Amino acid sequence: MHDFKYVDKELYCEEVPVKKITEEVGSPVYIYSSRTLRNHFNVFDCAFAEIPHIVCFAVKANSNIAILNLFAKEGSGADIVSGGELFRALKAGVDPQKIVYAGIGKTEEEIAYALKSDVLMFNVESPLELQKINEVAGKLGVKARIALRVNPDIDPKTHPYISTGLKKSKFGISIKSALEEYQLASTLPNIEVVGIHKHIGSQITEVGPFVAAMEKILNLVSKLKESGIDIKYIDAGGGLGITYSEEKPPLPREFGAAIIPMIKGLGCTLIFEPGRVIVGNAGILVTKVLYLKTGEAKNFVIVDAGMNDLIRPSLYDAFHKIIPVEEKVSEEITADVVGPICESGDFLAKDRKIAKPEPGDQLAVMSAGAYGFTMSSNYNSRPRVAEVMVDGDKYYVIRKRESYEDLVRGETMLGDQI
Ligand SMILES: *Cc1c(COP(=O)(O)O)cnc(C)c1O
C-alpha cells in the first residue's frame, strides 16, 4: 500500500501533483509520502502489539533526519551502523535507549561516542570488537550493554549481495562458537550481556528463513540460560521484503503471527530492525526524459537521473517499476532507461516495455524510498538531488538540491592552505 496514484491521468503523492513539485523543486527529485511512512511504521509496530517489543528503524535504508524524526514521533528507535548514523538519529530526536548499534568495523571513536550517548546496546560482530568495547567502556568508567550478533547459517533466498547470515558471510559470530563467546563476554568487567542479535539478509520474501533462524537463536538462548546467562533482548534484525515487481512478501501481520508464538512467554523484549519494508514503497525518484536514441540493437530512453542517484539496478540488478508522471496514449516500446553517467552499468531499467515518452516527459521510478538517496553519490560530479516530503496537500523540501559549490566544499588546491 502506498499513496502514489493517478488522478485524471496525473500522478499524485497524497494530494499533491508530482508535477507541481518538479516544477518548483526541479528534477530529478526523491519524493516521500509521510502518510505512507507513518502507516507502514504503525502496521509493522501493531503486528507485534501482543508482546513487549521495540521497532528500531534501520537508518541506512533512509537516513534523512525528517524521516527519522517522523518515525521517532511514532515511537521508533534506530538501528545504526556508524557514528554518522548515531549523530543523525540523536539529532532527529530518537531516544538513545531505543538505539542498537551493529556493524563489523566500529572504531574506538565510534564506540566511545555510542557509550557516551548511552545507546541501548551494541550488536557485537567479532571477539576482538568485544575486547575493544570492554576496553573503551573501562576508560570511560561505564558498562557497555551488548548483544552478540550470531550468524545462524540460514539461506535467506535473496540476492547474494544482501545475504548476511550464511557461514561464508563477513557478519556476526558463528552459532557454533557463540556459547563460548557469550561465556567469555560475561567475564569481562565492563560488559553487560543483555541480548542476542541476528540479521540474515534483506528483501526476504518468505517467512521460512526468519522462522528457521529464530529457532536456532532460541535454542541458543535456552542454552545460555542453562549456563547462567539471561537474555533480555532478542533482536531479530530486519530483512522483510517488499513488492518491487511481482513479489508477494508476507504482510507484517503474517510475519508477526509466525514469530510471536515463538517468543511469547520467554520474558524477553523483541527488537526488530526493519528498513526496506517501512520506507521502500513510500518513496519515488522522479526523473525527466532528456533524449530518445535508437541504437543498432536497442532503444534508449536517456533520463536526467543516473546510477549515482539510484544505484540499485546497477548494483543488484534490481527491478524498479517506471511509470509516466502524466499518462498519455502512445505506442509501446522496449528500451533501456539509462542515465547520463559515463558507465555502461548506468541504467535504471533494461529491456523495459514502456509507453514511448517524449523528451521533457517525466517518469517516476517507483519503490525508491529504501537504499535510494542513502546510496547516492557525487560520481561524475553530479550534485545530489533534492528530497521532498509530502504531507496531505502540502510538501516540504527536506534536503536541498546540492549546488556546484557544494561539490567542492572542503577541497583546497596546493598552496591555498596558508
Ligand atoms: C541493513 C540492515 C537492516 C535493515 O534491513 P532491511 O532489509 O532494509 O529491513 C537491519 N539490521 C541490520 C544489522 C542491517 O545491516
The ligand as an ORCA input file, in Angstrom:
! r2SCAN-3c Opt
* xyz 0 1
  C      20.580     -3.438      6.592
  C      20.242     -3.898      7.944
  C      18.918     -3.896      8.411
  C      17.745     -3.475      7.549
  O      17.481     -4.370      6.529
  P      16.159     -4.237      5.636
  O      16.261     -5.345      4.680
  O      16.169     -2.914      5.000
  O      14.989     -4.416      6.564
  C      18.679     -4.290      9.700
  N      19.676     -4.686     10.518
  C      20.968     -4.716     10.104
  C      22.014     -5.150     11.045
  C      21.291     -4.325      8.813
  O      22.565     -4.365      8.410
*
